[in-house]
Amino acid sequence: MTYLRSILAALALAVAASVSLSQAAYAQAAGVMIIDEGHVLTTSKAGKDMFTKLKNIETQINNELKAPADALNAQRTALATKLEGKTREAVAADAALVKQVEDFQKKANEFAQKRSVLAQEYAATEQKAFVDFNKALEPVLLEVVKEKNIQVLLSRSQVVFSADAVDASDAIVAKLDQKTPAINVVRQRAPAQTN
């Protein structure tokens, strides 16, 4: 009985393997190709370069915010100590303390605005970097499609199953590495605001 089960299991395995191989052969003959965009982005030289430059710009922005944030926190702590135990009426009666509270509020608002502007600058920088990456990727992708006579290009994220033979991600990474090893990432600046 176990001998029969072994034969049936081997037969089932052979059928599954041949179906899988024939699907891959059919996909290649039909001109179907899969691309894993995440793999291309994270393993290509251009993608790695882009992420490194974006991380450096993010660090630069965080460093620009650190000193004003630290000063604001120190001012908040000092002000909290002065306000501790005082009623609203007592605070309102102390003109110097009211001025300090107003000063702090003004600086806090200015800091929040600066942080918002820098966040917009980073988002614009990141968006432009991805646009530039895609511009570099497009001709490489078209070249691989033409070389392999591809009729249908599918995203790995949209496919339930595919054989490795129809995944062209590594070929695309290799060509992209040759043609565009780096992406020019320049920090985008928000236009100066006039009051």
SEDRENPA-768419 format. One record per atom (N, C-alpha, C): atom name; residue number from 1; x, y, z. Coordinates in steps of 0.2 Angstrom, whole numbers. Example, Ala and Ser with C-alpha at 12.3 -4.5 7.8 and 13.67 -1.06 7.14 Angstrom:
<rs>
{'N', 1, {66, -28, 39}}
{'CA', 1, {62, -22, 39}}
{'C', 1, {66, -16, 39}}
{'N', 2, {64, -11, 35}}
{'CA', 2, {68, -5, 36}}
{'C', 2, {64, 0, 39}}
</rs>
This chain:
<rs>
{'N', 1, {4, -6, 0}}
{'CA', 1, {0, 0, 0}}
{'C', 1, {4, 6, 0}}
{'N', 2, {10, 6, 4}}
{'CA', 2, {14, 12, 4}}
{'C', 2, {18, 13, -2}}
{'N', 3, {19, 7, -6}}
{'CA', 3, {23, 8, -12}}
{'C', 3, {18, 11, -17}}
{'N', 4, {12, 10, -17}}
{'CA', 4, {7, 13, -22}}
{'C', 4, {6, 20, -20}}
{'N', 5, {6, 22, -14}}
{'CA', 5, {6, 29, -12}}
{'C', 5, {12, 33, -14}}
{'N', 6, {18, 30, -14}}
{'CA', 6, {24, 33, -16}}
{'C', 6, {24, 34, -24}}
{'N', 7, {22, 29, -27}}
{'CA', 7, {21, 30, -34}}
{'C', 7, {16, 36, -36}}
{'N', 8, {10, 36, -33}}
{'CA', 8, {6, 41, -34}}
{'C', 8, {8, 48, -32}}
{'N', 9, {12, 48, -27}}
{'CA', 9, {15, 55, -25}}
{'C', 9, {20, 57, -30}}
{'N', 10, {24, 52, -32}}
{'CA', 10, {29, 54, -37}}
{'C', 10, {26, 56, -44}}
{'N', 11, {21, 53, -46}}
{'CA', 11, {17, 54, -52}}
{'C', 11, {14, 61, -51}}
{'N', 12, {11, 63, -45}}
{'CA', 12, {8, 69, -44}}
{'C', 12, {13, 75, -44}}
{'N', 13, {19, 74, -41}}
{'CA', 13, {24, 78, -42}}
{'C', 13, {27, 80, -49}}
{'N', 14, {28, 74, -53}}
{'CA', 14, {30, 75, -59}}
{'C', 14, {25, 79, -64}}
{'N', 15, {18, 78, -63}}
{'CA', 15, {13, 81, -66}}
{'C', 15, {13, 89, -64}}
{'N', 16, {14, 90, -58}}
{'CA', 16, {14, 97, -56}}
{'C', 16, {20, 101, -58}}
{'N', 17, {26, 97, -59}}
{'CA', 17, {32, 100, -61}}
{'C', 17, {31, 102, -69}}
{'N', 18, {29, 97, -72}}
{'CA', 18, {28, 98, -80}}
{'C', 18, {23, 103, -81}}
{'N', 19, {17, 104, -77}}
{'CA', 19, {13, 109, -78}}
{'C', 19, {16, 116, -77}}
{'N', 20, {20, 116, -72}}
{'CA', 20, {23, 122, -70}}
{'C', 20, {28, 124, -75}}
{'N', 21, {32, 119, -78}}
{'CA', 21, {37, 121, -83}}
{'C', 21, {33, 123, -90}}
{'N', 22, {28, 119, -91}}
{'CA', 22, {24, 121, -97}}
{'C', 22, {21, 128, -97}}
{'N', 23, {19, 130, -91}}
{'CA', 23, {16, 137, -90}}
{'C', 23, {22, 142, -91}}
{'N', 24, {28, 141, -89}}
{'CA', 24, {33, 145, -90}}
{'C', 24, {35, 146, -97}}
{'N', 25, {35, 140, -101}}
{'CA', 25, {37, 140, -108}}
{'C', 25, {31, 143, -112}}
{'N', 26, {25, 142, -110}}
{'CA', 26, {19, 145, -113}}
{'C', 26, {20, 153, -112}}
{'N', 27, {21, 155, -106}}
{'CA', 27, {22, 162, -105}}
{'C', 27, {27, 165, -109}}
{'N', 28, {33, 162, -109}}
{'CA', 28, {38, 165, -113}}
{'C', 28, {36, 165, -121}}
{'N', 29, {33, 160, -123}}
{'CA', 29, {31, 159, -130}}
{'C', 29, {26, 165, -132}}
{'N', 30, {21, 166, -127}}
{'CA', 30, {16, 171, -128}}
{'C', 30, {19, 178, -127}}
{'N', 31, {25, 179, -125}}
{'CA', 31, {28, 185, -124}}
{'C', 31, {26, 189, -117}}
{'N', 32, {25, 185, -112}}
{'CA', 32, {23, 188, -105}}
{'C', 32, {29, 189, -101}}
{'N', 33, {30, 194, -98}}
{'CA', 33, {35, 196, -93}}
{'C', 33, {33, 199, -87}}
{'N', 34, {36, 197, -81}}
{'CA', 34, {34, 199, -75}}
{'C', 34, {40, 204, -73}}
{'N', 35, {38, 209, -69}}
{'CA', 35, {43, 214, -66}}
{'C', 35, {42, 215, -59}}
{'N', 36, {46, 215, -55}}
{'CA', 36, {46, 216, -48}}
{'C', 36, {49, 223, -46}}
{'N', 37, {44, 228, -46}}
{'CA', 37, {47, 235, -46}}
{'C', 37, {50, 236, -39}}
{'N', 38, {48, 233, -34}}
{'CA', 38, {52, 234, -28}}
{'C', 38, {59, 231, -28}}
{'N', 39, {59, 226, -31}}
{'CA', 39, {66, 222, -32}}
{'C', 39, {71, 227, -36}}
{'N', 40, {68, 230, -41}}
{'CA', 40, {72, 234, -46}}
{'C', 40, {74, 240, -42}}
{'N', 41, {69, 243, -38}}
{'CA', 41, {71, 249, -34}}
{'C', 41, {76, 248, -29}}
{'N', 42, {75, 242, -25}}
{'CA', 42, {80, 241, -20}}
{'C', 42, {86, 238, -21}}
{'N', 43, {87, 235, -27}}
{'CA', 43, {93, 231, -28}}
{'C', 43, {97, 235, -34}}
{'N', 44, {94, 239, -38}}
{'CA', 44, {98, 242, -43}}
{'C', 44, {103, 248, -40}}
{'N', 45, {108, 249, -43}}
{'CA', 45, {113, 254, -41}}
{'C', 45, {110, 261, -40}}
{'N', 46, {106, 262, -45}}
{'CA', 46, {102, 269, -45}}
{'C', 46, {97, 269, -40}}
{'N', 47, {94, 264, -38}}
{'CA', 47, {89, 264, -33}}
{'C', 47, {92, 265, -26}}
{'N', 48, {98, 261, -25}}
{'CA', 48, {102, 262, -19}}
{'C', 48, {105, 269, -18}}
{'N', 49, {107, 271, -23}}
{'CA', 49, {110, 278, -23}}
{'C', 49, {105, 283, -22}}
{'N', 50, {99, 283, -25}}
{'CA', 50, {93, 287, -23}}
{'C', 50, {91, 287, -16}}
{'N', 51, {91, 281, -13}}
{'CA', 51, {89, 281, -6}}
{'C', 51, {94, 283, -1}}
{'N', 52, {100, 282, -3}}
{'CA', 52, {106, 285, 1}}
{'C', 52, {105, 293, 1}}
{'N', 53, {105, 296, -5}}
{'CA', 53, {104, 303, -5}}
{'C', 53, {98, 306, -2}}
{'N', 54, {92, 302, -3}}
{'CA', 54, {86, 305, 1}}
{'C', 54, {87, 304, 8}}
{'N', 55, {91, 299, 11}}
{'CA', 55, {92, 299, 18}}
{'C', 55, {96, 304, 20}}
{'N', 56, {101, 306, 16}}
{'CA', 56, {106, 311, 18}}
{'C', 56, {102, 318, 18}}
{'N', 57, {98, 319, 14}}
{'CA', 57, {94, 325, 14}}
{'C', 57, {89, 325, 20}}
{'N', 58, {86, 320, 21}}
{'CA', 58, {82, 319, 27}}
{'C', 58, {86, 321, 34}}
{'N', 59, {92, 318, 34}}
{'CA', 59, {96, 320, 40}}
{'C', 59, {98, 327, 40}}
{'N', 60, {99, 330, 34}}
{'CA', 60, {101, 337, 34}}
{'C', 60, {95, 342, 37}}
{'N', 61, {89, 340, 35}}
{'CA', 61, {83, 343, 37}}
{'C', 61, {82, 342, 44}}
{'N', 62, {83, 336, 47}}
{'CA', 62, {82, 335, 54}}
{'C', 62, {87, 339, 58}}
{'N', 63, {93, 340, 55}}
{'CA', 63, {98, 344, 59}}
{'C', 63, {96, 351, 59}}
{'N', 64, {93, 354, 53}}
{'CA', 64, {91, 361, 53}}
{'C', 64, {86, 362, 58}}
{'N', 65, {82, 357, 60}}
{'CA', 65, {76, 358, 65}}
{'C', 65, {78, 357, 72}}
{'N', 66, {84, 353, 73}}
{'CA', 66, {86, 351, 80}}
{'C', 66, {87, 357, 84}}
{'N', 67, {91, 362, 82}}
{'CA', 67, {93, 368, 86}}
{'C', 67, {87, 372, 88}}
{'N', 68, {83, 374, 83}}
{'CA', 68, {77, 378, 85}}
{'C', 68, {72, 373, 90}}
{'N', 69, {71, 367, 89}}
{'CA', 69, {67, 363, 93}}
{'C', 69, {70, 362, 100}}
{'N', 70, {76, 361, 101}}
{'CA', 70, {79, 361, 107}}
{'C', 70, {78, 368, 111}}
{'N', 71, {79, 373, 107}}
{'CA', 71, {78, 380, 111}}
{'C', 71, {71, 381, 113}}
{'N', 72, {66, 379, 108}}
{'CA', 72, {59, 379, 110}}
{'C', 72, {58, 375, 116}}
{'N', 73, {60, 369, 116}}
{'CA', 73, {59, 365, 122}}
{'C', 73, {62, 367, 129}}
{'N', 74, {68, 371, 128}}
{'CA', 74, {71, 374, 134}}
{'C', 74, {67, 380, 136}}
{'N', 75, {64, 383, 132}}
{'CA', 75, {60, 389, 133}}
{'C', 75, {53, 387, 136}}
{'N', 76, {51, 381, 134}}
{'CA', 76, {44, 378, 136}}
{'C', 76, {45, 376, 144}}
{'N', 77, {51, 373, 145}}
{'CA', 77, {52, 370, 152}}
{'C', 77, {53, 376, 157}}
{'N', 78, {57, 381, 155}}
{'CA', 78, {58, 387, 159}}
{'C', 78, {51, 391, 160}}
{'N', 79, {47, 391, 155}}
{'CA', 79, {40, 394, 156}}
{'C', 79, {36, 390, 160}}
{'N', 80, {36, 384, 159}}
{'CA', 80, {32, 379, 164}}
{'C', 80, {34, 380, 171}}
{'N', 81, {40, 381, 172}}
{'CA', 81, {42, 382, 179}}
{'C', 81, {39, 389, 182}}
{'N', 82, {39, 394, 178}}
{'CA', 82, {37, 400, 180}}
{'C', 82, {29, 400, 181}}
{'N', 83, {26, 396, 177}}
{'CA', 83, {19, 396, 177}}
{'C', 83, {16, 391, 183}}
{'N', 84, {20, 387, 185}}
{'CA', 84, {18, 382, 190}}
{'C', 84, {15, 385, 196}}
{'N', 85, {9, 383, 198}}
{'CA', 85, {5, 385, 204}}
{'C', 85, {2, 392, 203}}
{'N', 86, {2, 395, 197}}
{'CA', 86, {-1, 402, 196}}
{'C', 86, {-8, 401, 193}}
{'N', 87, {-12, 405, 195}}
{'CA', 87, {-19, 405, 192}}
{'C', 87, {-19, 409, 186}}
{'N', 88, {-24, 409, 182}}
{'CA', 88, {-25, 413, 176}}
{'C', 88, {-24, 420, 178}}
{'N', 89, {-28, 422, 183}}
{'CA', 89, {-28, 429, 185}}
{'C', 89, {-21, 431, 187}}
{'N', 90, {-17, 427, 191}}
{'CA', 90, {-10, 429, 193}}
{'C', 90, {-6, 430, 187}}
{'N', 91, {-6, 425, 182}}
{'CA', 91, {-2, 426, 176}}
{'C', 91, {-4, 432, 172}}
{'N', 92, {-11, 434, 171}}
{'CA', 92, {-13, 440, 168}}
{'C', 92, {-11, 446, 171}}
{'N', 93, {-10, 446, 178}}
{'CA', 93, {-8, 452, 181}}
{'C', 93, {0, 453, 181}}
{'N', 94, {4, 448, 178}}
{'CA', 94, {11, 449, 178}}
{'C', 94, {13, 450, 170}}
{'N', 95, {13, 457, 168}}
{'CA', 95, {14, 459, 162}}
{'C', 95, {21, 455, 158}}
{'N', 96, {26, 455, 162}}
{'CA', 96, {32, 452, 160}}
{'C', 96, {31, 444, 158}}
{'N', 97, {27, 441, 162}}
{'CA', 97, {26, 434, 161}}
{'C', 97, {21, 433, 155}}
{'N', 98, {16, 437, 154}}
{'CA', 98, {12, 437, 148}}
{'C', 98, {16, 438, 142}}
{'N', 99, {21, 443, 142}}
{'CA', 99, {25, 444, 136}}
{'C', 99, {29, 438, 135}}
{'N', 100, {32, 434, 140}}
{'CA', 100, {35, 428, 139}}
{'C', 100, {31, 422, 136}}
{'N', 101, {25, 422, 138}}
{'CA', 101, {20, 417, 135}}
{'C', 101, {19, 419, 128}}
{'N', 102, {17, 425, 126}}
{'CA', 102, {16, 427, 119}}
{'C', 102, {22, 426, 115}}
{'N', 103, {28, 427, 118}}
{'CA', 103, {34, 426, 114}}
{'C', 103, {35, 419, 112}}
{'N', 104, {34, 414, 117}}
{'CA', 104, {34, 407, 116}}
{'C', 104, {29, 405, 111}}
{'N', 105, {23, 407, 112}}
{'CA', 105, {18, 405, 107}}
{'C', 105, {20, 407, 100}}
{'N', 106, {23, 413, 99}}
{'CA', 106, {25, 415, 92}}
{'C', 106, {31, 411, 90}}
{'N', 107, {36, 409, 94}}
{'CA', 107, {41, 405, 92}}
{'C', 107, {39, 398, 90}}
{'N', 108, {34, 396, 94}}
{'CA', 108, {31, 389, 93}}
{'C', 108, {27, 389, 86}}
{'N', 109, {24, 394, 84}}
{'CA', 109, {20, 394, 78}}
{'C', 109, {25, 395, 72}}
{'N', 110, {30, 399, 73}}
{'CA', 110, {36, 400, 68}}
{'C', 110, {39, 393, 67}}
{'N', 111, {40, 389, 72}}
{'CA', 111, {44, 383, 71}}
{'C', 111, {39, 378, 68}}
{'N', 112, {33, 378, 70}}
{'CA', 112, {28, 373, 66}}
{'C', 112, {28, 375, 59}}
{'N', 113, {28, 381, 57}}
{'CA', 113, {28, 383, 50}}
{'C', 113, {34, 381, 47}}
{'N', 114, {40, 382, 50}}
{'CA', 114, {46, 380, 47}}
{'C', 114, {46, 372, 46}}
{'N', 115, {44, 369, 51}}
{'CA', 115, {44, 361, 50}}
{'C', 115, {39, 359, 44}}
{'N', 116, {34, 362, 44}}
{'CA', 116, {29, 361, 38}}
{'C', 116, {32, 362, 31}}
{'N', 117, {36, 368, 31}}
{'CA', 117, {39, 370, 24}}
{'C', 117, {44, 364, 23}}
{'N', 118, {48, 362, 28}}
{'CA', 118, {54, 358, 27}}
{'C', 118, {51, 351, 25}}
{'N', 119, {45, 349, 28}}
{'CA', 119, {42, 343, 26}}
{'C', 119, {40, 343, 19}}
{'N', 120, {37, 348, 17}}
{'CA', 120, {35, 349, 10}}
{'C', 120, {41, 349, 5}}
{'N', 121, {46, 352, 7}}
{'CA', 121, {52, 352, 3}}
{'C', 121, {55, 344, 2}}
{'N', 122, {55, 341, 8}}
{'CA', 122, {57, 334, 7}}
{'C', 122, {52, 330, 3}}
{'N', 123, {46, 331, 4}}
{'CA', 123, {41, 327, 0}}
{'C', 123, {42, 329, -8}}
{'N', 124, {43, 335, -9}}
{'CA', 124, {45, 337, -16}}
{'C', 124, {51, 334, -19}}
{'N', 125, {56, 334, -15}}
{'CA', 125, {63, 331, -16}}
{'C', 125, {62, 323, -18}}
{'N', 126, {58, 320, -13}}
{'CA', 126, {57, 313, -14}}
{'C', 126, {53, 311, -21}}
{'N', 127, {48, 315, -22}}
{'CA', 127, {44, 314, -28}}
{'C', 127, {48, 315, -34}}
{'N', 128, {52, 320, -34}}
{'CA', 128, {56, 322, -40}}
{'C', 128, {61, 316, -41}}
{'N', 129, {64, 313, -36}}
{'CA', 129, {69, 308, -36}}
{'C', 129, {66, 302, -39}}
{'N', 130, {60, 300, -37}}
{'CA', 130, {56, 294, -40}}
{'C', 130, {54, 295, -47}}
{'N', 131, {52, 302, -49}}
{'CA', 131, {51, 303, -56}}
{'C', 131, {57, 302, -60}}
{'N', 132, {63, 305, -58}}
{'CA', 132, {69, 304, -61}}
{'C', 132, {71, 297, -62}}
{'N', 133, {70, 293, -56}}
{'CA', 133, {72, 286, -57}}
{'C', 133, {68, 282, -62}}
{'N', 134, {61, 284, -62}}
{'CA', 134, {57, 281, -67}}
{'C', 134, {59, 283, -74}}
{'N', 135, {61, 289, -75}}
{'CA', 135, {63, 291, -82}}
{'C', 135, {70, 287, -84}}
{'N', 136, {74, 286, -79}}
{'CA', 136, {80, 282, -81}}
{'C', 136, {78, 274, -82}}
{'N', 137, {73, 272, -79}}
{'CA', 137, {71, 265, -79}}
{'C', 137, {67, 264, -86}}
{'N', 138, {63, 268, -88}}
{'CA', 138, {59, 267, -94}}
{'C', 138, {62, 265, -100}}
{'N', 139, {68, 268, -103}}
{'CA', 139, {71, 266, -109}}
{'C', 139, {74, 259, -108}}
{'N', 140, {77, 257, -102}}
{'CA', 140, {79, 251, -100}}
{'C', 140, {74, 245, -101}}
{'N', 141, {68, 247, -98}}
{'CA', 141, {62, 242, -98}}
{'C', 141, {60, 241, -105}}
{'N', 142, {60, 246, -109}}
{'CA', 142, {58, 246, -116}}
{'C', 142, {63, 242, -120}}
{'N', 143, {69, 242, -118}}
{'CA', 143, {75, 239, -122}}
{'C', 143, {74, 231, -120}}
{'N', 144, {73, 229, -114}}
{'CA', 144, {72, 222, -112}}
{'C', 144, {65, 220, -115}}
{'N', 145, {60, 223, -115}}
{'CA', 145, {54, 221, -118}}
{'C', 145, {55, 220, -126}}
{'N', 146, {59, 224, -129}}
{'CA', 146, {60, 223, -136}}
{'C', 146, {65, 217, -137}}
{'N', 147, {70, 216, -133}}
{'CA', 147, {75, 211, -134}}
{'C', 147, {71, 204, -133}}
{'N', 148, {66, 204, -128}}
{'CA', 148, {63, 197, -127}}
{'C', 148, {56, 197, -130}}
{'N', 149, {55, 201, -135}}
{'CA', 149, {49, 201, -139}}
{'C', 149, {43, 200, -134}}
{'N', 150, {42, 204, -129}}
{'CA', 150, {37, 204, -124}}
{'C', 150, {31, 208, -127}}
{'N', 151, {25, 204, -126}}
{'CA', 151, {19, 207, -128}}
{'C', 151, {15, 209, -122}}
{'N', 152, {16, 206, -116}}
{'CA', 152, {12, 208, -110}}
{'C', 152, {17, 209, -104}}
{'N', 153, {17, 214, -101}}
{'CA', 153, {21, 216, -95}}
{'C', 153, {17, 216, -89}}
{'N', 154, {18, 212, -84}}
{'CA', 154, {14, 212, -78}}
{'C', 154, {18, 214, -72}}
{'N', 155, {15, 217, -67}}
{'CA', 155, {18, 219, -61}}
{'C', 155, {18, 213, -56}}
{'N', 156, {24, 211, -53}}
{'CA', 156, {24, 205, -48}}
{'C', 156, {18, 206, -43}}
{'N', 157, {17, 212, -41}}
{'CA', 157, {12, 213, -36}}
{'C', 157, {4, 211, -39}}
{'N', 158, {4, 211, -45}}
{'CA', 158, {-3, 209, -48}}
{'C', 158, {-4, 202, -50}}
{'N', 159, {2, 198, -49}}
{'CA', 159, {2, 191, -51}}
{'C', 159, {2, 187, -45}}
{'N', 160, {-3, 182, -45}}
{'CA', 160, {-3, 177, -40}}
{'C', 160, {3, 172, -40}}
{'N', 161, {4, 170, -46}}
{'CA', 161, {10, 165, -47}}
{'C', 161, {13, 166, -54}}
{'N', 162, {20, 165, -54}}
{'CA', 162, {23, 165, -60}}
{'C', 162, {30, 161, -59}}
{'N', 163, {32, 158, -64}}
{'CA', 163, {38, 155, -64}}
{'C', 163, {44, 160, -64}}
{'N', 164, {49, 158, -61}}
{'CA', 164, {55, 163, -61}}
{'C', 164, {57, 164, -68}}
{'N', 165, {56, 160, -73}}
{'CA', 165, {59, 161, -80}}
{'C', 165, {55, 167, -83}}
{'N', 166, {50, 169, -81}}
{'CA', 166, {46, 175, -84}}
{'C', 166, {48, 181, -80}}
{'N', 167, {51, 181, -75}}
{'CA', 167, {53, 187, -71}}
{'C', 167, {59, 190, -74}}
{'N', 168, {58, 196, -77}}
{'CA', 168, {64, 200, -80}}
{'C', 168, {67, 205, -75}}
{'N', 169, {66, 205, -69}}
{'CA', 169, {68, 210, -64}}
{'C', 169, {76, 210, -64}}
{'N', 170, {79, 205, -64}}
{'CA', 170, {86, 204, -63}}
{'C', 170, {89, 207, -70}}
{'N', 171, {86, 205, -75}}
{'CA', 171, {89, 208, -82}}
{'C', 171, {88, 215, -82}}
{'N', 172, {83, 218, -80}}
{'CA', 172, {82, 225, -80}}
{'C', 172, {87, 229, -75}}
{'N', 173, {88, 226, -69}}
{'CA', 173, {93, 228, -64}}
{'C', 173, {100, 229, -67}}
{'N', 174, {102, 223, -71}}
{'CA', 174, {108, 223, -74}}
{'C', 174, {109, 229, -79}}
{'N', 175, {104, 229, -83}}
{'CA', 175, {105, 235, -88}}
{'C', 175, {104, 242, -85}}
{'N', 176, {100, 243, -80}}
{'CA', 176, {100, 249, -77}}
{'C', 176, {106, 251, -73}}
{'N', 177, {109, 246, -70}}
{'CA', 177, {116, 247, -67}}
{'C', 177, {121, 249, -72}}
{'N', 178, {121, 246, -78}}
{'CA', 178, {126, 248, -83}}
{'C', 178, {124, 255, -86}}
{'N', 179, {118, 257, -87}}
{'CA', 179, {116, 263, -90}}
{'C', 179, {116, 269, -85}}
{'N', 180, {113, 268, -79}}
{'CA', 180, {112, 273, -74}}
{'C', 180, {113, 271, -67}}
{'N', 181, {120, 271, -65}}
{'CA', 181, {121, 269, -59}}
{'C', 181, {119, 274, -53}}
{'N', 182, {118, 280, -55}}
{'CA', 182, {116, 285, -50}}
{'C', 182, {110, 289, -52}}
{'N', 183, {107, 292, -47}}
{'CA', 183, {101, 297, -49}}
{'C', 183, {103, 303, -46}}
{'N', 184, {103, 309, -49}}
{'CA', 184, {104, 315, -47}}
{'C', 184, {98, 317, -42}}
{'N', 185, {99, 318, -36}}
{'CA', 185, {94, 320, -31}}
{'C', 185, {96, 326, -28}}
{'N', 186, {92, 331, -29}}
{'CA', 186, {94, 338, -27}}
{'C', 186, {88, 340, -23}}
{'N', 187, {90, 343, -17}}
{'CA', 187, {84, 345, -12}}
{'C', 187, {80, 351, -16}}
{'N', 188, {74, 350, -16}}
{'CA', 188, {69, 355, -18}}
{'C', 188, {68, 360, -13}}
{'N', 189, {67, 366, -15}}
{'CA', 189, {66, 371, -10}}
{'C', 189, {59, 374, -11}}
{'N', 190, {56, 376, -6}}
{'CA', 190, {50, 379, -6}}
{'C', 190, {51, 387, -8}}
{'N', 191, {46, 389, -12}}
{'CA', 191, {47, 396, -14}}
{'C', 191, {47, 401, -7}}
{'N', 192, {51, 406, -7}}
{'CA', 192, {51, 410, -1}}
{'C', 192, {44, 414, -1}}
{'N', 193, {42, 414, 5}}
{'CA', 193, {35, 417, 7}}
{'C', 193, {36, 424, 8}}
{'N', 194, {32, 428, 5}}
{'CA', 194, {32, 436, 7}}
{'C', 194, {26, 437, 11}}
{'N', 195, {28, 442, 16}}
{'CA', 195, {22, 444, 20}}
{'C', 195, {20, 451, 19}}
</rs>
